[in-house]
Amino acid sequence: MHFPTYSVGKYWLVFAPVLTLLAASGAQGADDAGTLRAVRVGEPAELDGKADDRAWALARPLKLVAKRVLPPNLDASTDVELRAVYTATHLYILARWRDATQDVSHKSWMWSSSKSAYEEGKDREDMFAVAYQHTGEFTADMLSGHDAVWDVWHWKSFRTNPQGYAMDKTHRYYSSLPQGKATEHKARNGAKVWIARPEDQGDSAERAGPAPSERQGDQVPQYVRTVPSASAADVRAKGAWADGWWTLELGRKLEPATKTIQHWTRQSATAWA
């Protein structure tokens, strides 16, 4: 299963809960529906793609169903389970979702015998992303047409997972043509919306390479994995697939020094998607 959260024409609407940082226990009641409560722990979670840390046992899960909202496979769904904890310095999120297949290649260069050249393949890696409110109205809908900025953590099974990171970027939504690079789309109300998705400052975790001029096999990776730096390296992440489930752990400082964003504090609440 592919999880292309960022494709406007093909994406999963996962959820839009409120993330609340609490110092109390992780018990959740009926009034907590749609709320992911992070609990204070003494020891941080080890980001290794396993859910066996003591920290996760202290946090109650938020169980969701992710549904596909656009064709193909309209209304197809998968189970998702989320937990959150925090220490004095970091926030950690555990995400588990059902996935019958493990897809860990992306847009590979595929050899075409008829053309004696490489073409971009249709393979797509498994991905997972969370977005939270930065500025403007947070609708959890990329095509709402509202001017807004989201902060986004984008994990990719092929391009970022081996290095232990998720891409840290923003989604910027404009109802009028902005300066700089942005892609035009049709909003839900029929108006135009422009979307820019810049990565944070620093070296990226990925770099696209050209197709080889000579044959080097049937399938050659297009993307080169690199180690991010500065603000682009704020979000550490590690995922592992086993028995039809992905288990992904993400972590970030509560107050990153390299980026002007909303800082999280105890008893604060942030809208997520």
DOPA-559923 format. One record per residue (C-alpha): residue number from 1; x, y, z. Coordinates in nm, 3 decimals, m for minus. Each point is the difference from the previous one (the first is absolute). Layout:
residues N
+-----+---------+---------+---------+
| num |       x |       y |       z |
+-----+---------+---------+---------+
| NUM |       X |       Y |       Z |
...
+-----+---------+---------+---------+
END
This chain:
residues 273
+-----+---------+---------+---------+
| num |       x |       y |       z |
+-----+---------+---------+---------+
|   1 |   0.000 |   0.000 |   0.000 |
|   2 |   0.125 |   0.347 |  m0.079 |
|   3 |  m0.064 |   0.290 |   0.234 |
|   4 |   0.039 |   0.307 |  m0.226 |
|   5 |  m0.113 |   0.262 |   0.250 |
|   6 |   0.142 |   0.288 |  m0.201 |
|   7 |  m0.148 |  m0.066 |  m0.341 |
|   8 |  m0.288 |   0.246 |  m0.033 |
|   9 |  m0.164 |  m0.218 |  m0.263 |
|  10 |   0.053 |  m0.320 |   0.196 |
|  11 |   0.019 |   0.005 |   0.377 |
|  12 |  m0.126 |  m0.144 |   0.327 |
|  13 |  m0.189 |   0.217 |   0.245 |
|  14 |   0.131 |  m0.155 |   0.320 |
|  15 |  m0.138 |   0.199 |   0.292 |
|  16 |  m0.023 |   0.345 |   0.154 |
|  17 |   0.027 |  m0.040 |   0.376 |
|  18 |   0.141 |   0.238 |   0.256 |
|  19 |   0.336 |  m0.085 |   0.148 |
|  20 |  m0.004 |   0.086 |   0.368 |
|  21 |   0.315 |  m0.014 |   0.212 |
|  22 |  m0.097 |  m0.118 |   0.347 |
|  23 |   0.204 |  m0.079 |   0.308 |
|  24 |  m0.266 |  m0.241 |   0.130 |
|  25 |  m0.055 |  m0.365 |  m0.091 |
|  26 |  m0.104 |  m0.109 |  m0.345 |
|  27 |  m0.353 |  m0.106 |   0.085 |
|  28 |  m0.252 |   0.112 |  m0.260 |
|  29 |  m0.373 |   0.036 |   0.047 |
|  30 |  m0.294 |   0.025 |  m0.235 |
|  31 |   0.045 |   0.376 |  m0.028 |
|  32 |   0.349 |  m0.051 |  m0.138 |
|  33 |  m0.116 |  m0.125 |  m0.340 |
|  34 |   0.231 |   0.143 |  m0.264 |
|  35 |   0.254 |   0.109 |   0.261 |
|  36 |   0.352 |  m0.137 |   0.017 |
|  37 |   0.130 |   0.056 |   0.352 |
|  38 |   0.375 |   0.007 |   0.051 |
|  39 |   0.111 |  m0.105 |   0.349 |
|  40 |   0.316 |   0.098 |   0.183 |
|  41 |   0.259 |  m0.277 |   0.031 |
|  42 |   0.337 |  m0.014 |   0.171 |
|  43 |   0.187 |  m0.186 |  m0.271 |
|  44 |  m0.020 |   0.077 |  m0.372 |
|  45 |  m0.116 |  m0.251 |  m0.256 |
|  46 |   0.275 |  m0.169 |  m0.198 |
|  47 |  m0.065 |   0.070 |  m0.367 |
|  48 |   0.050 |  m0.346 |  m0.147 |
|  49 |  m0.334 |  m0.081 |  m0.160 |
|  50 |  m0.113 |  m0.215 |   0.294 |
|  51 |  m0.286 |   0.065 |   0.238 |
|  52 |   0.154 |  m0.178 |   0.297 |
|  53 |   0.129 |   0.305 |   0.189 |
|  54 |  m0.141 |   0.047 |   0.351 |
|  55 |  m0.098 |   0.353 |  m0.100 |
|  56 |  m0.259 |  m0.125 |  m0.249 |
|  57 |  m0.163 |  m0.222 |   0.261 |
|  58 |  m0.082 |   0.314 |   0.200 |
|  59 |  m0.190 |   0.164 |  m0.286 |
|  60 |  m0.352 |  m0.103 |  m0.097 |
|  61 |  m0.045 |  m0.053 |  m0.375 |
|  62 |  m0.219 |   0.209 |  m0.224 |
|  63 |  m0.149 |  m0.246 |  m0.251 |
|  64 |  m0.111 |   0.133 |  m0.337 |
|  65 |  m0.102 |  m0.118 |  m0.344 |
|  66 |   0.171 |   0.167 |  m0.295 |
|  67 |  m0.228 |   0.021 |  m0.302 |
|  68 |   0.088 |   0.079 |  m0.356 |
|  69 |  m0.200 |   0.304 |  m0.111 |
|  70 |   0.082 |   0.003 |  m0.372 |
|  71 |   0.016 |  m0.268 |  m0.269 |
|  72 |   0.138 |  m0.249 |  m0.072 |
|  73 |  m0.117 |  m0.231 |   0.279 |
|  74 |  m0.234 |   0.263 |   0.139 |
|  75 |  m0.096 |  m0.070 |   0.366 |
|  76 |   0.265 |  m0.269 |   0.041 |
|  77 |   0.113 |   0.008 |   0.361 |
|  78 |   0.274 |  m0.111 |   0.238 |
|  79 |   0.030 |  m0.009 |   0.378 |
|  80 |   0.227 |   0.256 |   0.168 |
|  81 |   0.112 |   0.016 |   0.363 |
|  82 |   0.177 |   0.301 |   0.153 |
|  83 |   0.170 |   0.066 |   0.333 |
|  84 |   0.191 |   0.303 |   0.126 |
|  85 |   0.237 |   0.068 |   0.289 |
|  86 |   0.236 |   0.278 |   0.091 |
|  87 |   0.298 |   0.069 |   0.222 |
|  88 |   0.139 |   0.329 |   0.128 |
|  89 |   0.155 |   0.059 |  m0.341 |
|  90 |  m0.167 |  m0.214 |  m0.270 |
|  91 |  m0.334 |  m0.111 |  m0.141 |
|  92 |  m0.032 |  m0.357 |  m0.130 |
|  93 |  m0.275 |  m0.150 |  m0.215 |
|  94 |  m0.062 |  m0.367 |  m0.071 |
|  95 |  m0.204 |  m0.087 |  m0.308 |
|  96 |  m0.105 |  m0.349 |  m0.104 |
|  97 |  m0.209 |  m0.076 |  m0.306 |
|  98 |  m0.110 |  m0.311 |  m0.180 |
|  99 |   0.167 |  m0.056 |  m0.337 |
| 100 |  m0.005 |  m0.334 |  m0.179 |
| 101 |   0.314 |   0.077 |  m0.201 |
| 102 |   0.334 |   0.163 |   0.069 |
| 103 |   0.092 |   0.247 |  m0.276 |
| 104 |   0.351 |   0.141 |   0.031 |
| 105 |   0.090 |   0.132 |  m0.344 |
| 106 |  m0.110 |   0.324 |  m0.164 |
| 107 |  m0.014 |   0.114 |  m0.362 |
| 108 |   0.288 |  m0.225 |  m0.095 |
| 109 |   0.166 |   0.022 |  m0.339 |
| 110 |  m0.135 |  m0.302 |  m0.190 |
| 111 |   0.177 |  m0.129 |  m0.309 |
| 112 |  m0.207 |   0.004 |  m0.319 |
| 113 |   0.126 |  m0.256 |  m0.251 |
| 114 |  m0.205 |   0.154 |  m0.280 |
| 115 |   0.150 |   0.346 |   0.057 |
| 116 |   0.343 |  m0.117 |   0.120 |
| 117 |  m0.029 |   0.260 |   0.274 |
| 118 |  m0.127 |   0.044 |   0.355 |
| 119 |  m0.350 |   0.122 |   0.081 |
| 120 |  m0.144 |   0.109 |   0.333 |
| 121 |  m0.178 |  m0.294 |   0.161 |
| 122 |  m0.338 |  m0.014 |   0.164 |
| 123 |   0.134 |  m0.135 |   0.329 |
| 124 |  m0.091 |   0.211 |   0.302 |
| 125 |   0.138 |  m0.030 |   0.351 |
| 126 |  m0.212 |  m0.022 |   0.313 |
| 127 |  m0.027 |   0.338 |   0.171 |
| 128 |  m0.149 |   0.159 |   0.308 |
| 129 |  m0.049 |   0.366 |   0.088 |
| 130 |  m0.139 |   0.215 |   0.277 |
| 131 |  m0.085 |   0.366 |  m0.036 |
| 132 |  m0.079 |   0.249 |   0.272 |
| 133 |  m0.125 |   0.353 |   0.017 |
| 134 |   0.257 |   0.274 |  m0.058 |
| 135 |  m0.182 |   0.314 |  m0.110 |
| 136 |  m0.344 |   0.066 |  m0.148 |
| 137 |  m0.305 |  m0.223 |   0.015 |
| 138 |   0.082 |  m0.370 |   0.032 |
| 139 |  m0.255 |  m0.199 |  m0.201 |
| 140 |   0.188 |  m0.332 |  m0.042 |
| 141 |  m0.102 |   0.026 |  m0.367 |
| 142 |   0.264 |   0.088 |  m0.258 |
| 143 |  m0.269 |   0.121 |  m0.241 |
| 144 |  m0.203 |   0.214 |   0.238 |
| 145 |   0.121 |   0.318 |  m0.168 |
| 146 |   0.085 |   0.176 |   0.327 |
| 147 |   0.322 |   0.197 |   0.035 |
| 148 |   0.204 |  m0.186 |   0.259 |
| 149 |   0.334 |  m0.154 |   0.090 |
| 150 |   0.037 |  m0.353 |   0.137 |
| 151 |   0.310 |  m0.150 |   0.154 |
| 152 |   0.052 |  m0.349 |  m0.143 |
| 153 |   0.207 |  m0.304 |   0.096 |
| 154 |   0.032 |  m0.230 |  m0.301 |
| 155 |   0.147 |  m0.346 |   0.047 |
| 156 |   0.093 |  m0.207 |  m0.305 |
| 157 |   0.083 |  m0.370 |   0.018 |
| 158 |   0.265 |   0.014 |  m0.272 |
| 159 |   0.132 |   0.357 |  m0.005 |
| 160 |   0.019 |   0.093 |   0.370 |
| 161 |  m0.050 |  m0.308 |   0.217 |
| 162 |   0.345 |  m0.159 |  m0.044 |
| 163 |   0.166 |   0.322 |   0.126 |
| 164 |  m0.242 |   0.024 |   0.294 |
| 165 |  m0.185 |   0.321 |  m0.091 |
| 166 |  m0.328 |   0.144 |  m0.120 |
| 167 |   0.004 |   0.303 |  m0.226 |
| 168 |  m0.088 |   0.321 |   0.184 |
| 169 |  m0.183 |   0.243 |  m0.224 |
| 170 |  m0.295 |   0.236 |  m0.028 |
| 171 |  m0.309 |  m0.002 |  m0.217 |
| 172 |  m0.093 |   0.351 |  m0.106 |
| 173 |  m0.348 |   0.059 |  m0.143 |
| 174 |  m0.086 |   0.313 |  m0.199 |
| 175 |  m0.331 |   0.118 |  m0.145 |
| 176 |   0.188 |   0.235 |  m0.235 |
| 177 |   0.312 |  m0.055 |  m0.209 |
| 178 |   0.305 |   0.027 |   0.229 |
| 179 |   0.357 |   0.085 |  m0.081 |
| 180 |   0.234 |  m0.293 |  m0.033 |
| 181 |  m0.070 |  m0.365 |  m0.082 |
| 182 |  m0.356 |  m0.122 |   0.057 |
| 183 |  m0.235 |  m0.243 |  m0.176 |
| 184 |  m0.349 |   0.105 |  m0.106 |
| 185 |  m0.297 |  m0.223 |   0.089 |
| 186 |  m0.379 |   0.022 |   0.008 |
| 187 |  m0.141 |   0.050 |   0.348 |
| 188 |  m0.316 |  m0.164 |   0.132 |
| 189 |  m0.199 |   0.318 |  m0.068 |
| 190 |   0.113 |   0.014 |  m0.362 |
| 191 |   0.247 |   0.284 |   0.056 |
| 192 |   0.374 |  m0.026 |  m0.055 |
| 193 |   0.243 |  m0.089 |   0.275 |
| 194 |   0.380 |   0.007 |  m0.023 |
| 195 |   0.203 |  m0.239 |   0.212 |
| 196 |   0.370 |   0.031 |   0.081 |
| 197 |   0.180 |  m0.272 |   0.198 |
| 198 |   0.347 |   0.130 |   0.088 |
| 199 |   0.231 |  m0.206 |   0.216 |
| 200 |   0.156 |   0.164 |   0.304 |
| 201 |   0.343 |   0.157 |  m0.025 |
| 202 |   0.300 |  m0.227 |  m0.020 |
| 203 |   0.106 |  m0.298 |  m0.206 |
| 204 |  m0.282 |  m0.231 |  m0.106 |
| 205 |  m0.020 |  m0.373 |   0.075 |
| 206 |  m0.047 |  m0.079 |  m0.368 |
| 207 |   0.134 |   0.099 |  m0.338 |
| 208 |  m0.141 |  m0.100 |  m0.339 |
| 209 |   0.251 |  m0.124 |  m0.254 |
| 210 |  m0.018 |  m0.022 |  m0.380 |
| 211 |  m0.062 |  m0.325 |  m0.183 |
| 212 |   0.322 |  m0.183 |  m0.086 |
| 213 |   0.106 |   0.043 |  m0.360 |
| 214 |   0.098 |  m0.368 |  m0.023 |
| 215 |  m0.177 |  m0.311 |   0.124 |
| 216 |   0.086 |  m0.093 |   0.360 |
| 217 |  m0.274 |  m0.253 |   0.063 |
| 218 |  m0.376 |  m0.024 |  m0.031 |
| 219 |  m0.069 |   0.234 |   0.292 |
| 220 |   0.220 |   0.283 |   0.129 |
| 221 |  m0.086 |   0.236 |   0.289 |
| 222 |  m0.078 |   0.355 |  m0.105 |
| 223 |   0.044 |   0.150 |   0.344 |
| 224 |   0.323 |   0.022 |   0.193 |
| 225 |  m0.033 |  m0.007 |   0.378 |
| 226 |   0.189 |   0.273 |   0.185 |
| 227 |   0.028 |   0.117 |   0.362 |
| 228 |  m0.203 |   0.315 |   0.073 |
| 229 |   0.136 |   0.295 |   0.194 |
| 230 |  m0.118 |   0.309 |   0.189 |
| 231 |  m0.380 |   0.037 |   0.025 |
| 232 |  m0.054 |  m0.269 |  m0.264 |
| 233 |   0.136 |  m0.247 |   0.256 |
| 234 |  m0.239 |   0.094 |   0.283 |
| 235 |  m0.219 |  m0.310 |  m0.026 |
| 236 |   0.157 |  m0.339 |   0.073 |
| 237 |  m0.199 |  m0.305 |  m0.106 |
| 238 |   0.029 |  m0.373 |  m0.045 |
| 239 |  m0.252 |  m0.246 |  m0.138 |
| 240 |  m0.012 |  m0.378 |  m0.032 |
| 241 |  m0.246 |  m0.226 |  m0.181 |
| 242 |  m0.100 |  m0.343 |   0.132 |
| 243 |  m0.302 |  m0.229 |  m0.025 |
| 244 |  m0.206 |   0.243 |  m0.206 |
| 245 |   0.058 |   0.305 |   0.222 |
| 246 |   0.229 |   0.303 |  m0.016 |
| 247 |   0.130 |   0.125 |   0.335 |
| 248 |   0.143 |   0.352 |  m0.014 |
| 249 |   0.154 |   0.209 |   0.278 |
| 250 |   0.058 |   0.373 |  m0.042 |
| 251 |   0.169 |   0.246 |   0.234 |
| 252 |   0.073 |   0.372 |   0.006 |
| 253 |   0.113 |   0.257 |   0.252 |
| 254 |  m0.280 |   0.195 |   0.163 |
| 255 |   0.191 |   0.319 |  m0.073 |
| 256 |   0.221 |  m0.045 |  m0.306 |
| 257 |   0.262 |   0.271 |  m0.016 |
| 258 |   0.020 |   0.022 |  m0.378 |
| 259 |  m0.357 |   0.085 |  m0.088 |
| 260 |  m0.268 |   0.252 |   0.093 |
| 261 |  m0.306 |  m0.214 |   0.072 |
| 262 |  m0.259 |  m0.044 |   0.269 |
| 263 |   0.173 |  m0.151 |   0.303 |
| 264 |  m0.188 |  m0.262 |   0.199 |
| 265 |  m0.045 |   0.031 |   0.373 |
| 266 |  m0.187 |  m0.192 |   0.268 |
| 267 |  m0.378 |   0.033 |  m0.037 |
| 268 |   0.037 |   0.142 |  m0.352 |
| 269 |  m0.217 |  m0.132 |  m0.282 |
| 270 |   0.083 |  m0.008 |  m0.369 |
| 271 |  m0.220 |  m0.103 |  m0.291 |
| 272 |   0.150 |  m0.285 |  m0.205 |
| 273 |  m0.082 |  m0.188 |  m0.317 |
+-----+---------+---------+---------+
END
